[in-house]
Amino acid sequence: MSHPHHEAREIALQALYQYELRGAEAGASVDALFENAPQEARPYARALIQGVRDRDAELQSELQPLVEHWDWTRMAVLDRT
């Protein structure tokens, strides 16, 4: 069995990808991720997801200068996640 933080990071990445693709309609997909996740991984996954979503604009402004010759909106969804 994997460490709960490892599993939580996987869940968070999958959930953030869903939010990036589907916006507000991602709720059911994200709920399904949590239903299938180990109980001990859920709190950390939720914290990661909320932290990224709360700081989205700040993270984009910090990362944009590091991405040479690309506009943030032109990047692949997985790369932005």
Secondary structure, DSSP 8 states (H G I E B T S, - for coil): ---HHHHHHHHHHHHHHHHHHHGGGGHHHHHHHHHTS-GGGHHHHHHHHHHHHHTHHHHHHHHGGGSTT--GGGS-HHHH-
